[in-house]
Every structure is written in C-alpha cells, then in structure tokens.
Amino acid sequence: MEHYDFIVIGSGPAGRRAAIQAAKFGRKVLVVERGRRVGGVSVHTGTIPSKTLRETALNLSGWRERGFYGRSYRVKQNLTASDLRARLTITLNHEIEVLEHQFARNQVTTLTGDARFRDRTTIEVTGEEGESFQFSSDAFLLAVGTVPFRPDYVPFDGTSIFDSDEILNLTHLPRSMTVIGAGVIGIEYATIFSALDVHVTLVEPRSTMLDFIDRELIDDFTHQIKDRGMVLRFGRKAERITKLAGGGCEVQMEGGRNIRSEMVLFAAGRMGATSTLNLESCGLESDRRGRIKVNPTTFETDVPGIYAAGDVIGFPSLASTSMEQGRIAACHALGQQAHEPPKFFPYGIYAVPEISTVGMTEEEVIERGISYECGVARFRETSRGHIMGLDTGMLKMIFSLKTRRLLGCHIVGEGATELIHIGQAVLNLKGTLDYFVENTFNYPTLAEAYKIAALDAWNRMPQH
Ligand SMILES: Cc1cc2nc3c(=O)[nH]c(=O)nc-3n(C[C@H](O)[C@H](O)[C@H](O)COP(=O)(O)OP(=O)(O)OC[C@H]3O[C@@H](n4cnc5c(N)ncnc54)[C@H](O)[C@@H]3O)c2cc1C
C-alpha cells in the first residue's frame, strides 16, 4: 500500500489549493477525484459555467447597452442554447488545462476514482472499471463538496425539469421557466434567464430572500428584477411538480395557486457529498445535510489528522473562501504556520444585476447597538455611469459615528463584485470615512461612487 504525506479527496477549489500548498512544502501529495476531470463543482457545474453563461448571455443579448439603445436592443437576434454552450466549452477546457498543469508542475499525483475510508489512516479508491487501490496517510483533507438536493416530489428528467447541475445541458431556450429556491444559485439563474427574455417565476417558501444581505440593497434589487417582468411568488411552498401532456410543467403551490411554465429549475439547496465516504469507519459523522463539523480556525474535524474544507463544511460555500480554507487546512495538517481565516470576506452574487457585500449590514449594526451613519451613491451620479448608460446601481457604506471606521460596504449593480475589493481593503485595514474623502479616485470610474457615498455620510457625521 502506497503511503502519502497528505491525501486530498476532491479536486475543487478547497482540494486544489490544499494540495498545491502541501506540495510547496515538499510533501508527497495525492488528490483523488471521482469526476472524469479535475476541477470540482466549481469548474464543471458551478462557479465557472454559471459565470460564463452569464457573461455570454449579457454580451449576446446586448444587455449592457440597453440603457442607451432601449429594451428591444439585441447584439444577436434569435439567441440559441448552442450559442450559450459554445463559449462554455472553451472556457471550461481552458480552466481544466490550467489546473492539470498546476498539479503537474507541483508534482501532485492525481488519481481518478471514488474514495472511501477503510479506517482512520487508509482509503480505498475504486476506478471506473471497478479496479481498486489502497493508500495510507496520517493527514487527510475532505474537500468533497456538495451535490444538488433532489427531493422525491420533483420528477427530474433533465429535459424540462432540471437541477442546478443539469441546467447547463439545456438544448433550447424556453419561453418560460419556474425557478424553485431563491438562494444564491436560484437567483443567479433566474435573473440570467430573465435577461435572455425568458419569462421567469421565482418561487420561495420564505417571504424574503438573501437574508444575510443588507435589506436596503435587497429592496433595490427586488425592485429592479420586478420592473423587468420577473414574477416573485414568495411565502408559499411548491408541493408538487407535474409534466403536462401537451408539453410544459405545472408547479402546484401550497394554498392552491399553480404555476405553468415550459421548464422548471429546482435550485433549493445542496447536500454535502459525504454519503459514500464511509465516515463511520474513522469515527466521523455528518449532519442531516451531509455536512461535516470542523474547528473554524484550523479546519480539523473531531478526528485528529482528518480535515475538511469547502462546501462540505457549510456556509459561506464559496469557491473563494473554499480555496483559503483548503490552504489553511493544509498548513495545519502539515505542522506549518497558518494565518487565521479573515474576519471579513467579500460575498459576490452574480445575479443580473450583481450584488456584492463585505462587513456588517445595517441590520447587524443596529442589532449590536453601534451608533452609525450611512452614505449612499447611485451609479447614475457618476460620470462613468452616464457614459455606460446606467440608470440603476447603488453603493452603500456604513460608518461608526464614534471611530469613523468603515463597518460595511454593500453594492448592487454593474461591476459590484470587482468594486467591492476597495471597500474590503479599507475595512480590513481598519480605515475610516476620511480615506474616501481625502483620496483621489480615477475619473471617470464607477469607483468614484465610493467618494460620493462617503461625502453623503460626511454631510451627516459630526465633524472633527
Ligand atoms: C451554480 C453554482 C454557482 C456558483 N457560483 C459561485 C460564484 O460565483 N462564486 C463562488 O465563489 N462560488 C460559487 N459557487 C460555489 C462554488 O462552486 C463552491 O463553493 C466550490 O465549488 C466548493 O469547492 P469545494 O472544493 O468544496 O468542492 P467542489 O467544487 O464541490 O468539488 C468537490 C469535488 O470532490 C469530488 N468528490 C466528491 N466525493 C468524492 C469521493 N468520494 N471520491 C473522490 N472524489 C470525490 C467531486 O467529484 C468534486 O469534483 C457556485 C456553486 C454553484 C452550484
């Protein structure tokens, strides 16, 4: 049986970063991946494909130019599903190549197969043809990610009723779609399809969405998506989904109201991919959603030497945070110095429009009893916004009245996921309102919104 210094199960963002970090320490590292190619959900069905789809949809539909040329403007008439897929294939192949090269360059061994524990220090890997191998190590990282939650009442068929992994195999663009689940994934896909002129109904059993985001931002976002014709059916559960004889689907809602559409996307949750790992054999267990509990600083599980990182440990379930968790876990597992995970990290939601946020929401600031002031800027107040024809988009910052420090930064609109990093840097470096007021920003840029929002708050702040 071959022995490795570090064995990583799963080659998504958490596994990939951990393996490369361990290899850079000069250790012998094995990555086991059950998918045909490396990359995980992030590369094959999650982050990269959905963002490529979004970019293609916005480019080919001419979305970004409609502020000037009107809502009927299109770059390409009669957009098809194959137009959307063409760019996807090129992007994915490129991502995988880069990753394979990274593993090869750092001498990380990769193996295709399904891994399961035999005991605390041994795993068995079964390949596609049924062949099996055993490997041992004193340090493991479980970076197995998640799979879509597929409840029994949903008759998934991959042609008109999809989960969020299957939706990428769409063969034609529907005229209408019901999206079940107003979490990040549901909202991203619902708004992307709506930008492609698909009539979208978004269904959510709770009466609100994205509760961890500042409410003022969500109100603005909600107004924008309703304004372009998306229908929100919140506060009631979907109870049954049936395929109709003449084509299309019907979602039967609690309380009796039904929704008909050509396609249904079920995007209400994902489960940790732990059911086949044989966790019991090494004294580990997962919760009812397949998630594994870890020490939030080291990412070690209750079993010494076994670490877990990425989506399998739950919130925030982002590729960005998964990478950092994987790297920190590898450092701890191999007895190397590691920094603590940062307190404030940005959250990016690639809906149309984008949302991005870092630090405390206004609701959290109020709950903590901190005295504060807010500053808001609209993108249409910036010259760059005029040039781009933007009539929507806002940036909001929250400052402490006592220390003048930035407490939170929240953006909805074009470029939000890039712009947020200015707020993130000031927040983590403990900067104040005065940074934005006293510094010069490139002109004309959307980043100028930072200065406008800071001046807006400054008008109401006690002067020193
Ligand atoms: C539609 C969608 C959009 C997203 N958009 C974003 C975004 O814009 N930004 C962002 O930061 N995040 C986004 N995410 C989240 C992001 O994809 C995840 O946070 C990230 O992929 C988690 O990485 P991971 O390393 O935990 O695992 P994953 O990427 O899930 O990879 C886990 C890997 O482990 C393998 N595996 C599982 N079990 C075994 C086993 N027993 N043996 C061998 N291999 C195994 C799987 O095959 C898989 O390849 C999105 C997710 C989805 C679904």
The ligand as a Gaussian input file, in Angstrom:
#p B3LYP/6-31G(d) Opt

LIG

0 1
 C      -24.433000      27.083000      -9.841000
 C      -23.362000      27.479000      -8.877000
 C      -22.779000      28.722000      -8.975000
 C      -21.760000      29.108000      -8.103000
 N      -21.210000      30.354000      -8.220000
 C      -20.202000      30.748000      -7.400000
 C      -19.564000      32.013000      -7.537000
 O      -19.915000      32.783000      -8.409000
 N      -18.550000      32.337000      -6.729000
 C      -18.116000      31.492000      -5.748000
 O      -17.160000      31.843000      -5.020000
 N      -18.698000      30.269000      -5.580000
 C      -19.727000      29.890000      -6.378000
 N      -20.318000      28.655000      -6.233000
 C      -19.877000      27.801000      -5.152000
 C      -18.609000      27.054000      -5.525000
 O      -18.779000      26.330000      -6.725000
 C      -18.267000      26.148000      -4.390000
 O      -18.149000      26.931000      -3.217000
 C      -16.976000      25.401000      -4.618000
 O      -17.018000      24.628000      -5.789000
 C      -16.709000      24.472000      -3.432000
 O      -15.483000      23.891000      -3.600000
 P      -15.103000      22.525000      -2.888000
 O      -13.628000      22.413000      -3.056000
 O      -15.663000      22.486000      -1.537000
 O      -15.812000      21.367000      -3.693000
 P      -16.372000      21.105000      -5.137000
 O      -16.031000      22.176000      -6.107000
 O      -17.805000      20.794000      -4.923000
 O      -15.579000      19.798000      -5.585000
 C      -15.668000      18.615000      -4.864000
 C      -15.086000      17.506000      -5.706000
 O      -14.974000      16.345000      -4.894000
 C      -15.252000      15.211000      -5.698000
 N      -15.664000      14.105000      -4.820000
 C      -16.755000      14.056000      -4.017000
 N      -16.785000      12.896000      -3.348000
 C      -15.699000      12.193000      -3.743000
 C      -15.189000      10.911000      -3.416000
 N      -15.790000      10.120000      -2.527000
 N      -14.055000      10.497000      -4.024000
 C      -13.418000      11.290000      -4.942000
 N      -13.859000      12.499000      -5.285000
 C      -14.979000      12.961000      -4.686000
 C      -16.362000      15.675000      -6.612000
 O      -16.414000      14.885000      -7.783000
 C      -15.950000      17.118000      -6.894000
 O      -15.187000      17.189000      -8.082000
 C      -21.331000      28.236000      -7.098000
 C      -21.917000      26.955000      -6.996000
 C      -22.913000      26.577000      -7.873000
 C      -23.512000      25.205000      -7.760000

